[in-house]
Amino acid sequence: MKARILTALALTVLCATACKGTWLMYDLDQQDHIYFLDSKQTRISSFALIPEDEILISTTVYLMGMPSDQPRSFSVEYLPAEEGEAQETGGVSYPVVTARPDIDFTLGECVMPAGAVQAPLEITLHRQPEMLEGKLFKVALRLRDDSNFLAAAPDSTREREILTPDFCIYVTDGEPACPSWWRASGGPIGWHWDLGRFYPDKYRRFLDYFHQTAETNPTFFEYCTDAYGYLLDTPNPDVQAQSANDIMNTFWRKAYSSAWAKYVFVPLYNYYKEWYAQHPDDPNAEPMGPGTINQGNMSGWSDPMDPGYGFFN
């Protein structure tokens, strides 16, 4: 995820960042600052759906200041999980433990390249047997002041993302966790009218229909994997020139919406409509079809072809 966000400095005191023309005051005499851009959603990565024992996560560290003609290292510290910390995802509360550096994860090179205004920061997650115990392993990083850079203070005034010195991702195994995009606007993750309520088997079937398009519609599959990753969990802003956090917001309606409907959402909906009808005692059964959507209660599942909540309304 190498987001192309240009930071331009005016000749005197203005520092421009790419957020709809927002301008930040910047004193050229002060030490350069670094920061992450992140949204308020929870990021969770899971080994549950892949055979590999490592997952590579990449985020971006941005510069507020002047690029240098020399590479400059920056400092990162690891933050422990709080005692008794828990994280709710998909309607389930999971205990949180601190991910162990060089065991549960490995941090890549912390260097701002010469002439650059941003630097990739890679985090390699390592599968561990303890991750099968129903816990979330928290990888919490914080940029730290050093002789090269100061960590920028948090700024939540941006429209879609916050400027922050912190980056956090949770890691799990076993049953797949609910992805951060399975949510209605402004609500907690775990329900969306296009998808109904999250549970692991539905998520697996959703991914299975998507992966079948590698044969049925290779162009669509290649675009989606380039933009969102094989498991739809590694957004690539280089593909769509959007921020990594925003790119996953209802991605199925942003591009190739007809293909998403035809190959994934309609088959998924029809499968469960028939399944629930034949298995009314299924504990995951949920109301489906027009008139069932209740955003306040986070319930109902819209027919993809419904003129009210469907793909083409």
VODOPA-84675 format. One line per 5 residues: number of its first residue (from 1); their letters; for each residue x negated, z negated, y of N, C-alpha, C. Coordinates in steps of 0.1 Angstrom, whole numbers, plus 5000, padded with zeros to 4 digits. Layout:
<gukes>
NUM = a = X:Z:Y:X:Z:Y:X:Z:Y; ...
</gukes>
This chain:
<gukes>
1 = mkari = 4992:5000:4988:5000:5000:5000:4991:5000:5012; 4988:5011:5017:4979:5012:5028:4988:5017:5040; 4994:5008:5047:5003:5011:5057:4996:5017:5069; 5000:5028:5074:4993:5034:5086:5000:5028:5099; 4995:5017:5104:5000:5012:5116:4989:5012:5126
6 = ltala = 4991:5020:5137:4980:5022:5146:4980:5012:5157; 4969:5005:5159:4967:4996:5170:4959:5002:5181; 4965:5004:5193:4958:5011:5204:4956:5001:5215; 4944:5001:5221:4942:4992:5232:4942:5000:5246; 4949:4995:5255:4948:5000:5269:4934:4996:5275
11 = ltvlc = 4931:5002:5286:4918:5000:5292:4916:4986:5297; 4927:4979:5299:4925:4965:5305:4931:4954:5295; 4944:4952:5295:4948:4940:5288:4959:4942:5278; 4963:4955:5275:4975:4957:5267:4970:4961:5253; 4976:4956:5243:4974:4960:5229:4987:4965:5223
16 = atack = 4987:4977:5219:5000:4983:5213:5000:4982:5198; 5011:4977:5193:5013:4978:5178:5025:4986:5175; 5025:4992:5163:5035:5002:5159:5047:4995:5155; 5056:4991:5164:5069:4985:5161:5078:4989:5172; 5083:5002:5171:5092:5007:5181:5087:5005:5195
21 = gtwlm = 5075:5008:5197:5070:5008:5211:5067:4994:5217; 5067:4983:5208:5065:4970:5213:5050:4969:5218; 5048:4962:5229:5035:4960:5235:5032:4945:5235; 5020:4942:5230:5015:4928:5230:5004:4926:5241; 5004:4915:5248:4993:4912:5257:4981:4909:5249
26 = ydldq = 4970:4914:5253:4957:4912:5246:4946:4911:5256; 4938:4900:5255:4927:4898:5264:4914:4903:5257; 4908:4913:5264:4897:4920:5258:4885:4911:5256; 4885:4900:5264:4874:4890:5263:4875:4881:5251; 4887:4880:5245:4888:4870:5234:4883:4876:5221
31 = qdhiy = 4881:4867:5211:4877:4871:5198:4888:4879:5191; 4884:4889:5183:4894:4897:5176:4902:4889:5167; 4915:4893:5165:4924:4886:5156:4928:4895:5144; 4932:4888:5133:4937:4896:5122:4950:4889:5117; 4958:4897:5110:4971:4892:5106:4977:4901:5095
36 = fldsk = 4987:4896:5088:4995:4904:5079:5008:4907:5086; 5015:4917:5081:5029:4920:5085:5037:4918:5073; 5047:4910:5074:5055:4907:5062:5070:4904:5066; 5079:4907:5057:5093:4903:5060:5096:4890:5054; 5108:4885:5056:5111:4872:5051:5116:4872:5036
41 = qtris = 5116:4883:5030:5120:4883:5016:5109:4878:5007; 5113:4874:4995:5104:4868:4985:5099:4880:4976; 5086:4879:4974:5079:4889:4966:5076:4883:4952; 5081:4889:4942:5078:4885:4928:5073:4896:4920; 5063:4894:4912:5057:4904:4903:5058:4898:4889
46 = sfali = 5062:4907:4880:5064:4902:4866:5057:4911:4856; 5051:4904:4846:5045:4910:4834:5056:4914:4824; 5068:4909:4826:5078:4910:4815:5081:4925:4811; 5079:4934:4820:5084:4948:4817:5072:4957:4814; 5060:4952:4813:5048:4961:4811:5040:4955:4800
51 = pedei = 5032:4964:4793:5023:4959:4783:5009:4955:4788; 5006:4959:4800:4993:4956:4805:4991:4941:4808; 4979:4937:4809:4976:4923:4811:4971:4921:4826; 4971:4931:4834:4967:4930:4848:4977:4938:4856; 4980:4933:4868:4988:4940:4878:4980:4940:4891
56 = listt = 4978:4951:4897:4971:4952:4910:4981:4953:4921; 4980:4943:4930:4988:4942:4942:4979:4945:4954; 4984:4953:4963:4976:4956:4975:4984:4953:4988; 4979:4946:4997:4985:4944:5010:4975:4948:5021; 4979:4947:5033:4971:4951:5044:4968:4940:5054
61 = vylmg = 4956:4939:5058:4952:4930:5069:4950:4939:5082; 4957:4935:5093:4956:4943:5105:4948:4937:5115; 4942:4945:5124:4933:4940:5135:4941:4941:5148; 4939:4930:5155:4944:4930:5169:4931:4928:5178; 4926:4939:5183:4914:4939:5190:4907:4952:5189
66 = mpsdq = 4894:4952:5191:4886:4965:5192:4880:4967:5178; 4881:4979:5173:4874:4983:5160:4859:4982:5163; 4851:4979:5153:4837:4977:5154:4830:4989:5147; 4817:4992:5151:4810:5002:5144:4803:4996:5132; 4805:4984:5129:4800:4977:5117:4811:4971:5109
71 = prsfs = 4810:4971:5095:4820:4964:5087:4819:4949:5090; 4830:4942:5090:4830:4928:5092:4839:4921:5081; 4833:4911:5076:4840:4903:5066:4850:4894:5073; 4861:4890:5065:4870:4881:5070:4873:4870:5059; 4878:4859:5063:4879:4847:5054:4894:4845:5050
76 = veylp = 4896:4841:5038:4909:4838:5032:4908:4825:5025; 4918:4816:5027:4919:4804:5019:4931:4804:5010; 4931:4797:4999:4942:4796:4990:4950:4783:4993; 4963:4785:4993:4972:4773:4996:4979:4769:4983; 4979:4756:4980:4985:4751:4968:5000:4751:4969
81 = aeege = 5007:4751:4958:5022:4749:4959:5025:4735:4962; 5036:4732:4968:5040:4718:4971:5045:4711:4958; 5043:4699:4958:5048:4691:4946:5063:4692:4945; 5068:4696:4933:5082:4697:4931:5088:4710:4937; 5080:4719:4941:5085:4732:4947:5092:4740:4937
86 = aqetg = 5103:4747:4941:5110:4756:4933:5114:4768:4940; 5117:4779:4934:5121:4791:4940:5133:4797:4933; 5144:4800:4940:5155:4805:4934:5155:4820:4934; 5158:4827:4923:5158:4841:4922:5168:4845:4912; 5177:4854:4915:5188:4859:4906:5197:4848:4902
91 = gvsyp = 5199:4838:4911:5208:4827:4907:5202:4816:4899; 5189:4817:4896:5182:4807:4887:5171:4801:4895; 5169:4788:4894:5159:4781:4901:5147:4779:4892; 5135:4784:4896:5123:4783:4888:5113:4773:4894; 5107:4764:4886:5096:4756:4891:5084:4764:4895
96 = vvtar = 5078:4760:4906:5066:4768:4911:5053:4760:4909; 5043:4766:4904:5030:4760:4902:5020:4769:4910; 5008:4763:4912:4998:4770:4920:4990:4779:4911; 4989:4792:4915:4981:4801:4907:4966:4798:4909; 4959:4799:4898:4945:4795:4898:4936:4807:4902
101 = pdidf = 4928:4806:4912:4918:4817:4915:4909:4820:4904; 4906:4833:4902:4897:4837:4891:4902:4835:4877; 4914:4829:4876:4921:4828:4863:4934:4835:4863; 4943:4831:4871:4956:4838:4873:4956:4850:4882; 4946:4850:4891:4944:4861:4900:4930:4862:4905
106 = tlgec = 4926:4874:4909:4913:4876:4915:4915:4883:4928; 4908:4879:4938:4909:4885:4952:4898:4895:4953; 4902:4906:4959:4892:4917:4961:4884:4915:4973; 4877:4925:4978:4868:4924:4989:4875:4921:5002; 4870:4912:5010:4877:4908:5023:4868:4914:5034
111 = vmpag = 4870:4927:5037:4861:4933:5047:4870:4943:5055; 4868:4942:5068:4874:4952:5078:4864:4963:5079; 4867:4975:5075:4857:4986:5075:4853:4989:5089; 4841:4995:5091:4837:5000:5104:4846:5010:5109; 4850:5009:5122:4858:5018:5129:4873:5017:5125
116 = avqap = 4877:5007:5117:4891:5006:5112:4898:4995:5120; 4912:4997:5120:4921:4987:5126:4929:4981:5115; 4926:4983:5103:4933:4977:5092:4924:4978:5079; 4927:4968:5070:4919:4967:5058:4927:4964:5046; 4926:4972:5035:4933:4968:5023:4928:4955:5017
121 = leitl = 4937:4947:5012:4933:4935:5005:4940:4935:4991; 4932:4936:4981:4937:4938:4968:4937:4924:4960; 4947:4922:4953:4949:4910:4945:4952:4915:4930; 4944:4911:4921:4946:4914:4907:4952:4902:4900; 4964:4904:4895:4971:4893:4888:4968:4894:4873
126 = hrqpe = 4965:4883:4866:4961:4883:4852:4972:4876:4844; 4976:4882:4834:4986:4876:4825:4980:4864:4818; 4988:4853:4818:4984:4841:4811:4995:4836:4802; 4991:4829:4791:5002:4824:4782:5011:4814:4789; 5006:4807:4799:5014:4797:4806:5026:4803:4814
131 = mlegk = 5024:4816:4817:5034:4823:4825:5047:4826:4817; 5047:4823:4803:5059:4825:4795:5067:4812:4795; 5063:4802:4802:5070:4789:4802:5081:4787:4812; 5085:4798:4818:5096:4798:4828:5092:4792:4841; 5079:4794:4845:5075:4790:4858:5071:4802:4866
136 = lfkva = 5071:4800:4879:5066:4810:4888:5052:4805:4893; 5042:4814:4892:5028:4811:4896:5027:4816:4910; 5024:4807:4920:5024:4811:4934:5010:4814:4939; 5008:4827:4943:4996:4831:4949:4998:4831:4964; 4993:4821:4971:4995:4819:4985:4982:4820:4993
141 = lrlrd = 4981:4830:5001:4968:4833:5009:4970:4830:5023; 4960:4826:5030:4961:4824:5045:4948:4829:5051; 4949:4837:5061:4937:4842:5068:4931:4830:5076; 4918:4829:5076:4912:4817:5082:4902:4821:5093; 4901:4813:5103:4892:4816:5114:4877:4816:5109
146 = dsnfl = 4869:4825:5114:4855:4825:5111:4848:4831:5123; 4835:4834:5121:4827:4839:5132:4831:4853:5136; 4837:4860:5127:4841:4874:5130:4855:4876:5136; 4865:4867:5131:4879:4869:5135:4885:4855:5136; 4896:4856:5144:4906:4845:5144:4918:4849:5137
151 = aaapd = 4925:4840:5130:4938:4843:5124:4949:4842:5134; 4956:4853:5136:4967:4853:5146:4978:4843:5142; 4984:4837:5153:4995:4828:5151:5007:4835:5146; 5016:4829:5138:5028:4835:5134:5037:4840:5146; 5043:4851:5145:5052:4857:5155:5064:4863:5148
156 = strer = 5075:4856:5149:5088:4861:5142:5097:4869:5152; 5092:4873:5163:5101:4880:5173:5102:4894:5170; 5095:4900:5160:5096:4914:5156:5109:4916:5149; 5114:4929:5150:5128:4931:5145:5129:4930:5130; 5119:4936:5123:5121:4936:5108:5110:4929:5101
161 = eiltp = 5099:4926:5107:5088:4920:5101:5082:4909:5109; 5075:4899:5103:5069:4889:5111:5054:4891:5110; 5047:4888:5121:5033:4888:5122:5029:4874:5117; 5020:4874:5108:5017:4861:5101:5003:4860:5095; 4997:4849:5095:4984:4848:5088:4985:4845:5073
166 = dfciy = 4998:4845:5068:5001:4841:5054:5006:4853:5046; 5002:4853:5033:5007:4863:5024:5010:4855:5011; 5022:4857:5005:5025:4850:4993:5032:4859:4983; 5029:4858:4970:5036:4865:4959:5037:4855:4948; 5048:4856:4940:5050:4848:4928:5048:4857:4916
171 = vtdge = 5043:4851:4906:5040:4859:4893:5047:4852:4882; 5053:4860:4873:5060:4854:4861:5058:4863:4849; 5063:4859:4838:5063:4866:4825:5076:4863:4818; 5077:4867:4806:5090:4864:4798:5101:4873:4804; 5112:4867:4807:5123:4874:4812:5120:4879:4826
176 = pacps = 5123:4892:4829:5120:4897:4842:5127:4890:4853; 5120:4887:4864:5127:4881:4875:5134:4891:4883; 5144:4887:4891:5151:4896:4900:5143:4902:4911; 5142:4915:4912:5134:4921:4923:5140:4918:4936; 5131:4918:4946:5135:4914:4960:5145:4923:4966
181 = wwras = 5146:4936:4961:5155:4945:4967:5169:4944:4961; 5171:4936:4951:5185:4934:4945:5192:4924:4954; 5196:4928:4965:5203:4919:4975:5210:4927:4985; 5221:4922:4990:5228:4928:5001:5222:4923:5014; 5224:4931:5025:5218:4928:5037:5221:4914:5042
186 = ggpig = 5210:4906:5045:5212:4893:5050:5215:4882:5040; 5217:4886:5027:5220:4877:5017:5208:4874:5008; 5210:4864:4999:5199:4861:4990:5198:4871:4979; 5187:4872:4972:5185:4882:4962:5194:4878:4950; 5198:4888:4942:5206:4885:4930:5220:4892:4929
191 = whwdl = 5224:4898:4941:5236:4906:4941:5236:4917:4951; 5241:4928:4948:5244:4939:4957:5256:4947:4952; 5264:4952:4961:5276:4959:4956:5273:4972:4948; 5261:4978:4951:5258:4990:4943:5253:4986:4929; 5250:4973:4926:5244:4969:4914:5251:4958:4907
196 = grfyp = 5260:4952:4914:5266:4940:4908:5256:4928:4908; 5259:4919:4899:5251:4907:4897:5239:4910:4888; 5227:4905:4892:5215:4906:4885:5215:4898:4872; 5211:4904:4861:5206:4896:4849:5196:4905:4842; 5187:4899:4834:5176:4907:4829:5179:4919:4821
201 = dkyrr = 5190:4919:4812:5193:4930:4804:5198:4942:4812; 5205:4939:4823:5210:4950:4832:5198:4956:4839; 5189:4948:4843:5177:4953:4850:5169:4962:4841; 5167:4958:4828:5160:4966:4819:5166:4979:4817; 5180:4979:4816:5187:4992:4814:5186:5001:4826
206 = fldyf = 5186:4994:4838:5185:5002:4850:5171:5009:4850; 5160:5002:4847:5147:5008:4846:5146:5019:4835; 5153:5017:4824:5153:5027:4814:5159:5040:4818; 5171:5039:4825:5177:5051:4830:5167:5058:4840; 5161:5050:4849:5152:5056:4858:5140:5063:4851
211 = hqtae = 5134:5056:4841:5123:5062:4834:5126:5075:4826; 5139:5076:4822:5143:5088:4815:5142:5100:4824; 5143:5098:4837:5142:5110:4846:5128:5116:4846; 5118:5110:4840:5105:5117:4839:5107:5130:4831; 5117:5130:4822:5120:5142:4815:5131:5150:4821
216 = tnptf = 5142:5144:4826:5153:5151:4830:5152:5156:4845; 5144:5149:4853:5142:5154:4867:5128:5150:4871; 5118:5157:4867:5104:5152:4870:5101:5152:4884; 5106:5160:4893:5104:5160:4907:5109:5147:4913; 5121:5143:4909:5127:5131:4914:5118:5119:4909
221 = feyct = 5115:5119:4897:5107:5108:4891:5093:5106:4898; 5087:5117:4900:5073:5117:4906:5074:5112:4921; 5084:5116:4928:5086:5111:4942:5088:5096:4942; 5097:5091:4933:5101:5077:4933:5089:5068:4928; 5082:5073:4918:5070:5065:4914:5059:5065:4925
226 = daygy = 5058:5076:4932:5048:5076:4943:5052:5067:4954; 5065:5066:4957:5070:5058:4968:5072:5044:4965; 5077:5041:4952:5081:5027:4949:5074:5021:4937; 5066:5029:4929:5060:5024:4918:5068:5026:4905; 5061:5026:4894:5067:5028:4881:5078:5018:4878
231 = lldtp = 5076:5006:4882:5086:4995:4880:5094:4992:4893; 5093:5001:4903:5100:5000:4916:5097:4986:4923; 5084:4983:4922:5080:4970:4928:5067:4971:4936; 5062:4983:4938:5050:4985:4946:5052:4996:4957; 5059:4992:4967:5063:5002:4978:5050:5008:4984
236 = npdvq = 5050:5021:4986:5039:5028:4992:5043:5034:5006; 5039:5027:5017:5043:5032:5030:5037:5045:5034; 5026:5049:5027:5019:5062:5030:5029:5073:5027; 5038:5071:5017:5047:5082:5013:5057:5085:5024; 5063:5074:5030:5074:5076:5039:5071:5071:5053
241 = aqsan = 5059:5067:5056:5055:5062:5069:5064:5051:5074; 5067:5042:5064:5075:5030:5068:5067:5018:5063; 5071:5006:5068:5064:4994:5063:5067:4991:5049; 5058:4985:5042:5060:4982:5028:5072:4973:5025; 5076:4964:5034:5087:4956:5032:5100:4963:5034
246 = dimnt = 5101:4971:5044:5113:4978:5047:5116:4989:5038; 5106:4995:5032:5108:5007:5024:5117:5004:5011; 5117:4992:5006:5125:4989:4995:5139:4985:4998; 5143:4984:5010:5157:4981:5014:5166:4992:5010; 5175:4990:5000:5184:5001:4995:5177:5014:4994
251 = fwrka = 5166:5015:4988:5158:5027:4987:5166:5038:4980; 5175:5035:4971:5183:5045:4964:5192:5053:4973; 5194:5048:4985:5203:5056:4994:5195:5063:5005; 5181:5061:5005:5173:5067:5015:5169:5081:5012; 5166:5084:5000:5161:5097:4996:5166:5100:4982
256 = yssaw = 5169:5112:4979:5174:5116:4966:5186:5107:4962; 5195:5104:4971:5206:5096:4967:5215:5102:4957; 5217:5115:4957:5225:5122:4947:5218:5120:4933; 5205:5121:4932:5198:5120:4920:5199:5105:4915; 5197:5096:4924:5199:5082:4920:5213:5079:4914
261 = akyvf = 5223:5085:4921:5237:5083:4916:5238:5089:4902; 5234:5102:4901:5236:5110:4888:5229:5104:4876; 5216:5100:4878:5208:5097:4867:5207:5082:4864; 5210:5074:4874:5208:5059:4872:5221:5051:4875; 5226:5052:4887:5237:5043:4890:5250:5046:4883
266 = vplyn = 5254:5059:4882:5266:5062:4875:5265:5059:4860; 5254:5063:4853:5253:5059:4839:5253:5044:4837; 5246:5037:4846:5246:5022:4845:5260:5016:4846; 5267:5021:4857:5280:5016:4859:5290:5019:4848; 5289:5031:4843:5298:5035:4832:5295:5027:4819
271 = yykew = 5283:5025:4817:5279:5018:4804:5285:5004:4805; 5283:4997:4816:5288:4983:4816:5303:4982:4818; 5309:4992:4824:5324:4992:4825:5330:4993:4811; 5324:5001:4802:5329:5002:4789:5325:4990:4781; 5313:4985:4783:5308:4973:4775:5317:4961:4778
276 = yaqhp = 5320:4959:4791:5328:4947:4795:5342:4948:4789; 5347:4960:4789:5361:4962:4784:5362:4959:4769; 5351:4962:4762:5350:4960:4748:5346:4946:4744; 5340:4939:4754:5334:4926:4752:5339:4916:4763; 5352:4913:4764:5356:4905:4776:5351:4891:4776
281 = ddpna = 5345:4887:4765:5339:4873:4764:5325:4873:4768; 5319:4885:4771:5305:4885:4776:5303:4876:4788; 5294:4866:4787:5293:4857:4799:5288:4864:4811; 5283:4877:4810:5278:4884:4822:5289:4893:4827; 5301:4894:4821:5311:4902:4826:5315:4899:4841
286 = epmgp = 5317:4910:4848:5320:4908:4862:5330:4918:4867; 5337:4915:4878:5347:4925:4883:5341:4938:4887; 5347:4949:4884:5341:4962:4887:5351:4971:4894; 5347:4980:4902:5356:4990:4908:5361:4987:4922; 5369:4997:4927:5374:4995:4941:5382:4982:4943
291 = gtinq = 5380:4976:4954:5388:4964:4957:5382:4951:4951; 5370:4952:4944:5365:4940:4938:5354:4934:4946; 5349:4941:4957:5337:4936:4964:5341:4924:4973; 5334:4913:4971:5335:4902:4980:5321:4897:4984; 5317:4902:4996:5303:4899:5000:5301:4884:5002
296 = gnmsg = 5311:4877:5007:5310:4863:5009:5307:4855:4996; 5314:4859:4986:5312:4853:4973:5301:4859:4964; 5295:4870:4970:5285:4878:4962:5291:4882:4948; 5302:4889:4948:5308:4892:4936:5314:4906:4937; 5315:4913:4925:5321:4926:4924:5310:4937:4923
301 = wsdpm = 5314:4948:4917:5304:4959:4915:5311:4972:4918; 5306:4979:4928:5313:4991:4933:5310:5003:4924; 5321:5011:4922:5319:5024:4915:5310:5032:4925; 5299:5039:4919:5290:5047:4928:5298:5058:4935; 5309:5062:4930:5317:5073:4936:5328:5068:4944
306 = dpgyg = 5329:5055:4946:5340:5049:4954:5339:5053:4968; 5349:5058:4975:5348:5062:4989:5345:5050:4999; 5348:5038:4994:5346:5027:5003:5331:5021:5003; 5327:5018:4991:5313:5013:4989:5304:5022:4981; 5308:5034:4978:5300:5043:4970:5289:5049:4978
311 = ffn = 5281:5057:4971:5269:5063:4977:5272:5072:4988; 5283:5078:4989:5286:5089:4998:5297:5086:5008; 5298:5073:5011:5308:5068:5020:5303:5070:5034
</gukes>
